[in-house]
Amino acid sequence: MLTLDTVKEFLRIDHDSEDGYLSVLILLAKELCENYLRHELPTEKVEAIEQAQLLVVAHFFENRNGAPVPSAIYRLLDAHRNEVF
């Protein structure tokens, strides 16, 4: 699971004024990835999944207008996706 500190370092944010919003985005990134993968996130660290989550957070942090999620996020997750529910 991503931490607030990890996300803030990735986004190069050094203030606390966006912490609430970033916490919501961390949960959104987890949910989006789990829904696409069709299973819960693994407990061990998987770099591709963590990077996908960071990109989701960054995307929604920078694009608050509802722009579509970049396909690169799904490409990072494809190797870990269950084909069936």
N, CA, C and O atoms as CSV, one atom per row, in Angstrom:
chain,resi,resn,atom,element,x,y,z
A,1,MET,N,N,0.847,-1.185,0.000
A,1,MET,CA,C,0.000,0.000,0.000
A,1,MET,C,C,0.887,1.242,0.000
A,1,MET,O,O,1.898,1.308,0.700
A,2,LEU,N,N,0.490,2.201,-0.786
A,2,LEU,CA,C,1.215,3.459,-0.823
A,2,LEU,C,C,1.044,4.209,0.499
A,2,LEU,O,O,0.011,4.109,1.161
A,3,THR,N,N,2.064,4.947,0.856
A,3,THR,CA,C,1.970,5.815,2.017
A,3,THR,C,C,1.913,7.262,1.547
A,3,THR,O,O,2.311,7.590,0.430
A,4,LEU,N,N,1.416,8.102,2.414
A,4,LEU,CA,C,1.348,9.520,2.101
A,4,LEU,C,C,2.747,10.080,1.847
A,4,LEU,O,O,2.939,10.885,0.936
A,5,ASP,N,N,3.715,9.658,2.645
A,5,ASP,CA,C,5.091,10.141,2.466
A,5,ASP,C,C,5.655,9.735,1.105
A,5,ASP,O,O,6.323,10.533,0.447
A,6,THR,N,N,5.389,8.490,0.681
A,6,THR,CA,C,5.860,8.022,-0.622
A,6,THR,C,C,5.263,8.855,-1.748
A,6,THR,O,O,5.963,9.256,-2.678
A,7,VAL,N,N,3.970,9.109,-1.654
A,7,VAL,CA,C,3.279,9.885,-2.681
A,7,VAL,C,C,3.801,11.317,-2.720
A,7,VAL,O,O,4.046,11.860,-3.797
A,8,LYS,N,N,3.971,11.925,-1.561
A,8,LYS,CA,C,4.456,13.302,-1.526
A,8,LYS,C,C,5.876,13.401,-2.077
A,8,LYS,O,O,6.219,14.378,-2.742
A,9,GLU,N,N,6.687,12.405,-1.806
A,9,GLU,CA,C,8.041,12.399,-2.373
A,9,GLU,C,C,7.977,12.249,-3.891
A,9,GLU,O,O,8.699,12.940,-4.611
A,10,PHE,N,N,7.122,11.355,-4.381
A,10,PHE,CA,C,6.973,11.142,-5.821
A,10,PHE,C,C,6.508,12.411,-6.527
A,10,PHE,O,O,6.989,12.743,-7.611
A,11,LEU,N,N,5.567,13.116,-5.899
A,11,LEU,CA,C,5.009,14.335,-6.491
A,11,LEU,C,C,5.826,15.585,-6.150
A,11,LEU,O,O,5.538,16.680,-6.631
A,12,ARG,N,N,6.835,15.401,-5.321
A,12,ARG,CA,C,7.697,16.511,-4.879
A,12,ARG,C,C,6.886,17.610,-4.187
A,12,ARG,O,O,7.023,18.797,-4.485
A,13,ILE,N,N,6.047,17.175,-3.264
A,13,ILE,CA,C,5.228,18.091,-2.473
A,13,ILE,C,C,5.845,18.178,-1.081
A,13,ILE,O,O,6.091,17.156,-0.440
A,14,ASP,N,N,6.094,19.400,-0.617
A,14,ASP,CA,C,6.730,19.564,0.687
A,14,ASP,C,C,5.865,20.353,1.681
A,14,ASP,O,O,6.379,20.925,2.642
A,15,HIS,N,N,4.558,20.376,1.443
A,15,HIS,CA,C,3.633,21.038,2.363
A,15,HIS,C,C,2.514,20.064,2.717
A,15,HIS,O,O,2.377,19.008,2.100
A,16,ASP,N,N,1.725,20.428,3.705
A,16,ASP,CA,C,0.673,19.533,4.198
A,16,ASP,C,C,-0.728,19.921,3.742
A,16,ASP,O,O,-1.689,19.240,4.097
A,17,SER,N,N,-0.872,20.969,2.983
A,17,SER,CA,C,-2.202,21.477,2.650
A,17,SER,C,C,-3.009,20.544,1.753
A,17,SER,O,O,-4.233,20.661,1.700
A,18,GLU,N,N,-2.357,19.621,1.049
A,18,GLU,CA,C,-3.057,18.694,0.149
A,18,GLU,C,C,-3.144,17.279,0.721
A,18,GLU,O,O,-3.571,16.362,0.019
A,19,ASP,N,N,-2.749,17.086,1.973
A,19,ASP,CA,C,-2.686,15.736,2.548
A,19,ASP,C,C,-4.028,15.007,2.508
A,19,ASP,O,O,-4.070,13.815,2.203
A,20,GLY,N,N,-5.100,15.690,2.805
A,20,GLY,CA,C,-6.421,15.065,2.774
A,20,GLY,C,C,-6.775,14.564,1.381
A,20,GLY,O,O,-7.240,13.438,1.208
A,21,TYR,N,N,-6.547,15.413,0.404
A,21,TYR,CA,C,-6.844,15.040,-0.985
A,21,TYR,C,C,-5.941,13.896,-1.444
A,21,TYR,O,O,-6.401,12.971,-2.113
A,22,LEU,N,N,-4.668,13.959,-1.089
A,22,LEU,CA,C,-3.749,12.883,-1.468
A,22,LEU,C,C,-4.146,11.561,-0.826
A,22,LEU,O,O,-4.015,10.509,-1.451
A,23,SER,N,N,-4.627,11.600,0.403
A,23,SER,CA,C,-5.075,10.369,1.073
A,23,SER,C,C,-6.253,9.741,0.339
A,23,SER,O,O,-6.334,8.518,0.221
A,24,VAL,N,N,-7.161,10.570,-0.153
A,24,VAL,CA,C,-8.287,10.076,-0.948
A,24,VAL,C,C,-7.782,9.472,-2.258
A,24,VAL,O,O,-8.262,8.423,-2.688
A,25,LEU,N,N,-6.814,10.134,-2.889
A,25,LEU,CA,C,-6.261,9.623,-4.149
A,25,LEU,C,C,-5.531,8.303,-3.961
A,25,LEU,O,O,-5.553,7.454,-4.853
A,26,ILE,N,N,-4.885,8.116,-2.816
A,26,ILE,CA,C,-4.220,6.837,-2.524
A,26,ILE,C,C,-5.252,5.714,-2.478
A,26,ILE,O,O,-5.029,4.638,-3.032
A,27,LEU,N,N,-6.375,5.965,-1.821
A,27,LEU,CA,C,-7.446,4.956,-1.773
A,27,LEU,C,C,-8.036,4.716,-3.162
A,27,LEU,O,O,-8.322,3.575,-3.526
A,28,LEU,N,N,-8.217,5.777,-3.932
A,28,LEU,CA,C,-8.733,5.658,-5.293
A,28,LEU,C,C,-7.785,4.823,-6.157
A,28,LEU,O,O,-8.231,3.965,-6.918
A,29,ALA,N,N,-6.490,5.072,-6.039
A,29,ALA,CA,C,-5.498,4.326,-6.823
A,29,ALA,C,C,-5.534,2.845,-6.470
A,29,ALA,O,O,-5.459,1.996,-7.359
A,30,LYS,N,N,-5.646,2.530,-5.197
A,30,LYS,CA,C,-5.728,1.133,-4.760
A,30,LYS,C,C,-6.971,0.467,-5.355
A,30,LYS,O,O,-6.898,-0.636,-5.896
A,31,GLU,N,N,-8.096,1.145,-5.246
A,31,GLU,CA,C,-9.356,0.597,-5.758
A,31,GLU,C,C,-9.315,0.423,-7.273
A,31,GLU,O,O,-9.740,-0.611,-7.787
A,32,LEU,N,N,-8.812,1.415,-7.988
A,32,LEU,CA,C,-8.726,1.326,-9.446
A,32,LEU,C,C,-7.848,0.134,-9.854
A,32,LEU,O,O,-8.212,-0.631,-10.747
A,33,CYS,N,N,-6.707,-0.015,-9.206
A,33,CYS,CA,C,-5.795,-1.114,-9.545
A,33,CYS,C,C,-6.409,-2.463,-9.203
A,33,CYS,O,O,-6.316,-3.399,-9.997
A,34,GLU,N,N,-7.032,-2.578,-8.042
A,34,GLU,CA,C,-7.665,-3.843,-7.665
A,34,GLU,C,C,-8.792,-4.201,-8.632
A,34,GLU,O,O,-8.931,-5.362,-9.018
A,35,ASN,N,N,-9.584,-3.229,-9.018
A,35,ASN,CA,C,-10.671,-3.488,-9.967
A,35,ASN,C,C,-10.128,-3.960,-11.310
A,35,ASN,O,O,-10.676,-4.883,-11.912
A,36,TYR,N,N,-9.060,-3.336,-11.778
A,36,TYR,CA,C,-8.481,-3.747,-13.061
A,36,TYR,C,C,-7.813,-5.117,-12.952
A,36,TYR,O,O,-7.923,-5.941,-13.860
A,37,LEU,N,N,-7.126,-5.352,-11.848
A,37,LEU,CA,C,-6.425,-6.633,-11.666
A,37,LEU,C,C,-7.384,-7.789,-11.394
A,37,LEU,O,O,-7.061,-8.953,-11.630
A,38,ARG,N,N,-8.561,-7.444,-10.898
A,38,ARG,CA,C,-9.572,-8.439,-10.533
A,38,ARG,C,C,-9.150,-9.269,-9.326
A,38,ARG,O,O,-9.553,-10.423,-9.185
A,39,HIS,N,N,-8.343,-8.678,-8.467
A,39,HIS,CA,C,-7.974,-9.291,-7.183
A,39,HIS,C,C,-7.387,-8.204,-6.287
A,39,HIS,O,O,-7.046,-7.116,-6.749
A,40,GLU,N,N,-7.278,-8.520,-4.998
A,40,GLU,CA,C,-6.682,-7.572,-4.068
A,40,GLU,C,C,-5.197,-7.410,-4.368
A,40,GLU,O,O,-4.562,-8.305,-4.926
A,41,LEU,N,N,-4.662,-6.275,-3.996
A,41,LEU,CA,C,-3.234,-6.048,-4.205
A,41,LEU,C,C,-2.431,-7.002,-3.338
A,41,LEU,O,O,-2.819,-7.281,-2.203
A,42,PRO,N,N,-1.317,-7.504,-3.855
A,42,PRO,CA,C,-0.486,-8.405,-3.060
A,42,PRO,C,C,0.121,-7.680,-1.862
A,42,PRO,O,O,0.332,-6.468,-1.895
A,43,THR,N,N,0.394,-8.440,-0.810
A,43,THR,CA,C,0.991,-7.831,0.379
A,43,THR,C,C,2.467,-7.520,0.164
A,43,THR,O,O,2.993,-6.572,0.746
A,44,GLU,N,N,3.140,-8.318,-0.675
A,44,GLU,CA,C,4.542,-8.022,-0.984
A,44,GLU,C,C,4.600,-6.926,-2.042
A,44,GLU,O,O,3.677,-6.758,-2.840
A,45,LYS,N,N,5.700,-6.188,-2.028
A,45,LYS,CA,C,5.857,-5.064,-2.955
A,45,LYS,C,C,6.113,-5.568,-4.372
A,45,LYS,O,O,7.023,-6.362,-4.605
A,46,VAL,N,N,5.303,-5.099,-5.308
A,46,VAL,CA,C,5.482,-5.384,-6.725
A,46,VAL,C,C,5.680,-4.021,-7.398
A,46,VAL,O,O,4.773,-3.189,-7.426
A,47,GLU,N,N,6.868,-3.815,-7.931
A,47,GLU,CA,C,7.236,-2.497,-8.460
A,47,GLU,C,C,6.249,-1.979,-9.504
A,47,GLU,O,O,5.870,-0.809,-9.458
A,48,ALA,N,N,5.832,-2.818,-10.432
A,48,ALA,CA,C,4.931,-2.365,-11.502
A,48,ALA,C,C,3.593,-1.896,-10.931
A,48,ALA,O,O,3.030,-0.907,-11.399
A,49,ILE,N,N,3.089,-2.599,-9.931
A,49,ILE,CA,C,1.809,-2.221,-9.330
A,49,ILE,C,C,1.966,-0.930,-8.531
A,49,ILE,O,O,1.098,-0.058,-8.582
A,50,GLU,N,N,3.057,-0.806,-7.802
A,50,GLU,CA,C,3.285,0.434,-7.056
A,50,GLU,C,C,3.438,1.622,-8.000
A,50,GLU,O,O,2.905,2.701,-7.740
A,51,GLN,N,N,4.162,1.421,-9.086
A,51,GLN,CA,C,4.331,2.514,-10.054
A,51,GLN,C,C,2.992,2.889,-10.673
A,51,GLN,O,O,2.717,4.073,-10.868
A,52,ALA,N,N,2.158,1.909,-10.984
A,52,ALA,CA,C,0.834,2.191,-11.535
A,52,ALA,C,C,0.011,3.018,-10.551
A,52,ALA,O,O,-0.660,3.971,-10.947
A,53,GLN,N,N,0.060,2.658,-9.279
A,53,GLN,CA,C,-0.677,3.422,-8.270
A,53,GLN,C,C,-0.161,4.858,-8.174
A,53,GLN,O,O,-0.950,5.798,-8.077
A,54,LEU,N,N,1.146,5.025,-8.200
A,54,LEU,CA,C,1.719,6.370,-8.147
A,54,LEU,C,C,1.286,7.203,-9.355
A,54,LEU,O,O,1.004,8.395,-9.229
A,55,LEU,N,N,1.236,6.567,-10.513
A,55,LEU,CA,C,0.806,7.280,-11.719
A,55,LEU,C,C,-0.670,7.664,-11.651
A,55,LEU,O,O,-1.063,8.725,-12.135
A,56,VAL,N,N,-1.487,6.793,-11.046
A,56,VAL,CA,C,-2.906,7.123,-10.867
A,56,VAL,C,C,-3.046,8.345,-9.968
A,56,VAL,O,O,-3.782,9.278,-10.287
A,57,VAL,N,N,-2.333,8.333,-8.842
A,57,VAL,CA,C,-2.388,9.469,-7.921
A,57,VAL,C,C,-1.920,10.736,-8.631
A,57,VAL,O,O,-2.577,11.774,-8.550
A,58,ALA,N,N,-0.791,10.654,-9.322
A,58,ALA,CA,C,-0.255,11.821,-10.024
A,58,ALA,C,C,-1.236,12.332,-11.077
A,58,ALA,O,O,-1.443,13.538,-11.214
A,59,HIS,N,N,-1.833,11.405,-11.815
A,59,HIS,CA,C,-2.779,11.802,-12.860
A,59,HIS,C,C,-3.945,12.595,-12.277
A,59,HIS,O,O,-4.268,13.679,-12.762
A,60,PHE,N,N,-4.576,12.051,-11.237
A,60,PHE,CA,C,-5.737,12.731,-10.676
A,60,PHE,C,C,-5.363,13.970,-9.875
A,60,PHE,O,O,-6.182,14.877,-9.730
A,61,PHE,N,N,-4.156,14.026,-9.357
A,61,PHE,CA,C,-3.700,15.229,-8.668
A,61,PHE,C,C,-3.515,16.374,-9.662
A,61,PHE,O,O,-3.872,17.518,-9.381
A,62,GLU,N,N,-2.958,16.053,-10.816
A,62,GLU,CA,C,-2.663,17.074,-11.817
A,62,GLU,C,C,-3.838,17.372,-12.747
A,62,GLU,O,O,-3.899,18.450,-13.340
A,63,ASN,N,N,-4.770,16.427,-12.879
A,63,ASN,CA,C,-5.909,16.583,-13.799
A,63,ASN,C,C,-7.205,16.440,-13.010
A,63,ASN,O,O,-7.793,15.360,-12.960
A,64,ARG,N,N,-7.628,17.491,-12.420
A,64,ARG,CA,C,-8.832,17.440,-11.575
A,64,ARG,C,C,-10.105,17.637,-12.381
A,64,ARG,O,O,-11.180,17.858,-11.824
A,65,ASN,N,N,-9.971,17.554,-13.690
A,65,ASN,CA,C,-11.121,17.768,-14.576
A,65,ASN,C,C,-11.715,16.470,-15.113
A,65,ASN,O,O,-12.594,16.510,-15.975
A,66,GLY,N,N,-11.254,15.322,-14.622
A,66,GLY,CA,C,-11.815,14.048,-15.055
A,66,GLY,C,C,-11.216,13.498,-16.328
A,66,GLY,O,O,-11.850,12.682,-16.996
A,67,ALA,N,N,-10.025,13.914,-16.684
A,67,ALA,CA,C,-9.366,13.397,-17.891
A,67,ALA,C,C,-9.169,11.885,-17.767
A,67,ALA,O,O,-8.936,11.382,-16.668
A,68,PRO,N,N,-9.259,11.162,-18.879
A,68,PRO,CA,C,-9.098,9.701,-18.849
A,68,PRO,C,C,-7.730,9.284,-18.305
A,68,PRO,O,O,-6.726,9.972,-18.492
A,69,VAL,N,N,-7.725,8.159,-17.640
A,69,VAL,CA,C,-6.482,7.607,-17.087
A,69,VAL,C,C,-5.595,7.157,-18.244
A,69,VAL,O,O,-6.081,6.503,-19.166
A,70,PRO,N,N,-4.302,7.492,-18.216
A,70,PRO,CA,C,-3.399,7.087,-19.293
A,70,PRO,C,C,-3.310,5.564,-19.421
A,70,PRO,O,O,-3.312,4.854,-18.415
A,71,SER,N,N,-3.232,5.071,-20.638
A,71,SER,CA,C,-3.182,3.623,-20.869
A,71,SER,C,C,-1.910,2.995,-20.313
A,71,SER,O,O,-1.883,1.787,-20.082
A,72,ALA,N,N,-0.867,3.769,-20.094
A,72,ALA,CA,C,0.373,3.230,-19.526
A,72,ALA,C,C,0.126,2.587,-18.166
A,72,ALA,O,O,0.801,1.624,-17.802
A,73,ILE,N,N,-0.822,3.105,-17.426
A,73,ILE,CA,C,-1.149,2.529,-16.116
A,73,ILE,C,C,-1.628,1.093,-16.285
A,73,ILE,O,O,-1.211,0.200,-15.548
A,74,TYR,N,N,-2.501,0.879,-17.258
A,74,TYR,CA,C,-3.020,-0.467,-17.480
A,74,TYR,C,C,-1.945,-1.399,-18.020
A,74,TYR,O,O,-1.948,-2.592,-17.714
A,75,ARG,N,N,-1.029,-0.870,-18.816
A,75,ARG,CA,C,0.072,-1.711,-19.332
A,75,ARG,C,C,0.953,-2.203,-18.190
A,75,ARG,O,O,1.440,-3.333,-18.228
A,76,LEU,N,N,1.162,-1.374,-17.182
A,76,LEU,CA,C,1.944,-1.792,-16.018
A,76,LEU,C,C,1.254,-2.911,-15.244
A,76,LEU,O,O,1.919,-3.753,-14.641
A,77,LEU,N,N,-0.063,-2.921,-15.261
A,77,LEU,CA,C,-0.837,-3.889,-14.487
A,77,LEU,C,C,-1.143,-5.184,-15.245
A,77,LEU,O,O,-1.450,-6.205,-14.630
A,78,ASP,N,N,-1.061,-5.146,-16.563
A,78,ASP,CA,C,-1.494,-6.285,-17.384
A,78,ASP,C,C,-0.879,-7.627,-16.972
A,78,ASP,O,O,-1.587,-8.634,-16.943
A,79,ALA,N,N,0.384,-7.665,-16.661
A,79,ALA,CA,C,1.055,-8.936,-16.336
A,79,ALA,C,C,0.547,-9.542,-15.037
A,79,ALA,O,O,0.770,-10.726,-14.784
A,80,HIS,N,N,-0.126,-8.763,-14.218
A,80,HIS,CA,C,-0.595,-9.233,-12.911
A,80,HIS,C,C,-2.110,-9.400,-12.864
A,80,HIS,O,O,-2.675,-9.675,-11.805
A,81,ARG,N,N,-2.762,-9.236,-13.998
A,81,ARG,CA,C,-4.230,-9.256,-14.051
A,81,ARG,C,C,-4.774,-10.669,-14.183
A,81,ARG,O,O,-4.258,-11.469,-14.964
A,82,ASN,N,N,-5.814,-10.974,-13.421
A,82,ASN,CA,C,-6.552,-12.224,-13.582
A,82,ASN,C,C,-7.427,-12.088,-14.811
A,82,ASN,O,O,-8.076,-11.060,-15.003
A,83,GLU,N,N,-7.449,-13.109,-15.636
A,83,GLU,CA,C,-8.263,-13.062,-16.854
A,83,GLU,C,C,-9.748,-13.243,-16.583
A,83,GLU,O,O,-10.586,-12.794,-17.366
A,84,VAL,N,N,-10.070,-13.890,-15.495
A,84,VAL,CA,C,-11.472,-14.106,-15.152
A,84,VAL,C,C,-11.709,-13.688,-13.708
A,84,VAL,O,O,-10.781,-13.616,-12.903
A,85,PHE,N,N,-12.957,-13.417,-13.401
A,85,PHE,CA,C,-13.301,-13.045,-12.035
A,85,PHE,C,C,-13.289,-14.249,-11.139
A,85,PHE,O,O,-13.557,-14.131,-9.944
